[in-house]
Amino acid sequence: MSWTQRNRVLAEPVYQKILKLPFIKELIAGTLSGERFAFYIKQDAYYLLYFGKALSVIAARLPKQEHALQFLRFAEGAIEVERALHAGYIQQLAISPTIELSPSADYYTAFLMQQVYSEPLEVAIAAILPCFWIYKEVGNYVYAHAELEGHPFREWIATYASEDFGQSVAKALHIANELALETTDNVRAQMTASYIKACQLEWLFWDSAYRLEQWDLGVCQNGLFVPAQKQ
């Protein structure tokens, strides 16, 4: 059994919890509110900017040229998704371009960049895998259970269930397995910890979108702390 296969088994409880989230259930039913989906799209647009940076940093760190080129293609793909898919929904749902970053999105992007800049290369790659793999599996699950005719978020479902995205996932998993074979038991353990943590953060990201999560204490605007408005 490969490293990714073993960790897919370990992450199964998290994956099942993701499928049971109200966000995913209502996405399948086509009843997810435009407000919640718009909130998700805004947070995801921000996240993908950092995800693209993480992929580029990994590409620069990879010793094999073919692996480095592949990760640069992944980074380019992340930017294309942000510009096409997100831009379309931003226009369709009349979403404000201003992003008020949620605590969960802030946490996830901070974790991702810390792994990429401070941890071994193998651990950094493990951290980015859930954004590929879980999205593909969730995309496939939603695609298989949703009625796509007239679905308000059909393009999102089709993107992550697509064969092209599946090929990118397979390539990322292959590189992770190759590096896992070549490293030490200690680093493989760190890879697993990073991978599981990122899976948990994927769950948190979708859950926070459904809750329309905000900072309760206030936000920083133009260098000044602005207390949250009382409801």
VMD Tcl script that draws the C-alpha trace (Angstrom):
set ca {
  {0.00 0.00 0.00}
  {1.39 3.41 -0.97}
  {1.83 6.34 1.42}
  {-1.18 8.15 -0.04}
  {-3.36 5.03 0.18}
  {-2.50 4.53 3.84}
  {-3.25 8.14 4.64}
  {-6.50 8.06 2.69}
  {-7.61 5.32 5.09}
  {-6.50 7.39 8.08}
  {-8.41 10.42 6.78}
  {-11.64 8.51 6.08}
  {-13.41 9.75 9.27}
  {-12.70 13.36 8.29}
  {-13.85 12.74 4.73}
  {-17.13 11.24 5.95}
  {-17.71 14.24 8.22}
  {-17.18 16.54 5.23}
  {-19.86 14.69 3.25}
  {-22.28 15.14 6.15}
  {-21.78 18.91 6.37}
  {-24.92 20.98 5.71}
  {-22.91 22.91 3.09}
  {-22.31 19.73 1.05}
  {-25.79 18.31 1.58}
  {-27.45 21.52 0.44}
  {-24.98 21.88 -2.43}
  {-26.08 18.45 -3.66}
  {-29.76 19.34 -3.27}
  {-29.30 22.67 -5.02}
  {-30.76 24.46 -1.99}
  {-27.56 26.06 -0.70}
  {-28.24 29.76 -0.36}
  {-26.53 32.22 -2.66}
  {-25.32 34.07 0.43}
  {-23.49 31.03 1.77}
  {-22.04 30.08 -1.61}
  {-20.93 33.67 -2.19}
  {-19.22 33.69 1.22}
  {-17.45 30.45 0.30}
  {-16.37 31.77 -3.11}
  {-14.85 34.92 -1.57}
  {-12.90 32.94 1.00}
  {-11.81 30.39 -1.61}
  {-10.62 33.12 -3.97}
  {-8.34 34.40 -1.20}
  {-7.19 30.90 -0.31}
  {-6.32 30.05 -3.92}
  {-4.01 33.05 -4.15}
  {-1.94 31.57 -1.33}
  {-2.35 28.04 -2.63}
  {-0.85 29.16 -5.93}
  {2.07 30.76 -4.06}
  {2.57 27.55 -2.06}
  {2.70 25.49 -5.25}
  {5.25 27.87 -6.79}
  {7.47 27.69 -3.68}
  {7.29 23.89 -3.72}
  {8.22 23.91 -7.42}
  {11.33 25.95 -6.61}
  {12.31 23.48 -3.88}
  {11.81 20.29 -5.89}
  {15.13 18.76 -7.05}
  {13.71 16.92 -10.08}
  {12.94 19.16 -13.02}
  {9.91 17.15 -14.16}
  {8.38 17.46 -10.68}
  {9.15 21.18 -10.53}
  {7.53 21.78 -13.92}
  {4.46 19.82 -12.84}
  {4.01 21.96 -9.74}
  {4.37 25.11 -11.79}
  {1.55 23.80 -13.96}
  {-0.49 23.16 -10.81}
  {0.13 26.77 -9.74}
  {-0.95 28.05 -13.14}
  {-4.08 25.92 -12.92}
  {-4.96 27.34 -9.50}
  {-4.73 30.85 -10.91}
  {-6.91 29.88 -13.88}
  {-9.59 28.51 -11.55}
  {-9.49 31.69 -9.49}
  {-9.83 33.89 -12.55}
  {-12.44 31.88 -14.44}
  {-14.67 29.95 -12.05}
  {-14.58 32.48 -9.23}
  {-14.84 35.51 -11.49}
  {-17.95 34.00 -13.08}
  {-19.67 33.49 -9.75}
  {-18.56 36.88 -8.45}
  {-20.38 38.44 -11.39}
  {-23.37 36.08 -11.26}
  {-23.95 36.55 -7.54}
  {-22.98 40.24 -7.50}
  {-20.29 39.54 -4.90}
  {-18.31 42.48 -3.58}
  {-14.62 42.22 -4.58}
  {-13.64 43.18 -1.02}
  {-12.67 40.09 0.95}
  {-13.34 40.02 4.69}
  {-11.18 37.07 5.59}
  {-12.79 34.57 7.96}
  {-10.86 33.16 10.95}
  {-10.85 29.68 9.41}
  {-9.54 30.87 6.04}
  {-6.89 32.91 7.83}
  {-5.86 29.87 9.88}
  {-5.76 27.56 6.86}
  {-3.64 29.88 4.71}
  {-1.26 30.56 7.62}
  {-0.86 26.82 8.21}
  {-0.23 26.21 4.53}
  {2.46 28.87 4.19}
  {4.16 27.78 7.43}
  {4.39 24.22 6.11}
  {5.73 25.36 2.75}
  {8.39 27.72 4.08}
  {9.45 26.04 7.34}
  {8.99 22.27 7.01}
  {10.75 19.62 4.91}
  {9.73 19.53 1.26}
  {7.88 16.23 1.68}
  {5.83 17.67 4.55}
  {4.96 20.76 2.49}
  {3.65 18.56 -0.32}
  {1.58 16.55 2.14}
  {-0.03 19.79 3.33}
  {-1.27 20.78 -0.14}
  {-2.63 17.34 -1.09}
  {-6.08 17.64 0.56}
  {-6.90 20.69 -1.55}
  {-6.37 18.45 -4.57}
  {-7.58 15.09 -3.36}
  {-10.51 15.96 -1.09}
  {-11.87 18.44 -3.62}
  {-11.73 15.77 -6.30}
  {-13.46 13.17 -4.15}
  {-16.09 15.61 -2.92}
  {-16.57 16.86 -6.48}
  {-17.13 13.29 -7.66}
  {-19.55 12.61 -4.80}
  {-21.59 15.75 -5.43}
  {-21.60 15.11 -9.19}
  {-22.89 11.56 -8.62}
  {-25.71 12.62 -6.28}
  {-26.81 16.03 -7.60}
  {-29.35 16.82 -10.27}
  {-27.23 19.03 -12.51}
  {-29.99 20.20 -14.85}
  {-30.72 23.75 -13.74}
  {-28.42 23.48 -10.73}
  {-27.32 27.00 -9.66}
  {-23.73 25.87 -8.99}
  {-23.32 23.39 -11.81}
  {-20.03 24.86 -13.04}
  {-18.39 24.43 -9.64}
  {-19.47 20.78 -9.50}
  {-18.32 20.09 -13.05}
  {-14.91 21.69 -12.47}
  {-13.93 19.52 -9.51}
  {-15.47 16.35 -10.94}
  {-13.71 16.84 -14.29}
  {-11.20 14.47 -15.85}
  {-8.64 17.28 -16.20}
  {-8.73 17.99 -12.48}
  {-8.54 14.25 -11.81}
  {-5.34 14.02 -13.85}
  {-3.75 16.82 -11.81}
  {-4.70 15.02 -8.60}
  {-3.18 11.76 -9.84}
  {0.09 13.51 -10.71}
  {0.29 15.20 -7.30}
  {-0.33 11.90 -5.53}
  {2.34 10.19 -7.63}
  {4.95 12.79 -6.70}
  {4.00 12.55 -3.01}
  {4.35 8.77 -3.08}
  {7.72 8.97 -4.80}
  {9.09 11.41 -2.24}
  {7.63 9.42 0.67}
  {9.49 6.33 -0.51}
  {12.80 8.19 -0.58}
  {12.61 9.86 2.84}
  {12.93 8.70 6.46}
  {10.33 7.23 8.78}
  {10.43 10.42 10.85}
  {9.67 12.65 7.86}
  {6.92 10.28 6.70}
  {5.33 10.64 10.13}
  {5.50 14.43 9.76}
  {3.94 14.11 6.31}
  {1.03 12.18 7.77}
  {0.49 14.73 10.54}
  {0.53 17.58 8.00}
  {-1.83 15.78 5.66}
  {-4.38 14.97 8.38}
  {-4.26 18.53 9.70}
  {-4.94 19.91 6.23}
  {-7.87 17.47 5.84}
  {-9.32 18.79 9.09}
  {-8.88 22.35 7.84}
  {-10.77 21.47 4.65}
  {-13.68 20.39 6.86}
  {-13.39 23.61 8.85}
  {-13.28 25.72 5.69}
  {-16.62 24.40 4.37}
  {-18.22 24.43 7.81}
  {-17.17 28.05 8.37}
  {-18.66 29.06 5.02}
  {-22.03 27.61 5.99}
  {-21.87 29.47 9.31}
  {-20.86 32.71 7.53}
  {-18.04 32.87 10.04}
  {-16.83 36.29 11.13}
  {-14.41 37.73 13.63}
  {-16.52 38.39 16.73}
  {-14.09 40.91 18.20}
  {-13.69 43.12 15.14}
  {-11.42 43.58 12.14}
  {-8.34 45.58 11.22}
  {-9.06 48.29 8.66}
  {-6.34 50.63 7.39}
  {-4.17 49.73 10.36}
  {-6.91 50.44 12.92}
  {-8.86 47.90 14.98}
  {-12.58 48.24 14.36}
  {-14.86 46.52 16.92}
  {-17.56 44.24 15.58}
  {-21.01 45.79 15.28}
  {-23.54 44.51 17.78}
  {-26.52 42.74 16.22}
}
mol new
graphics top color blue
foreach p $ca { graphics top sphere $p radius 0.5 }
foreach p [lrange $ca 0 end-1] q [lrange $ca 1 end] { graphics top cylinder $p $q radius 0.2 }
display resetview
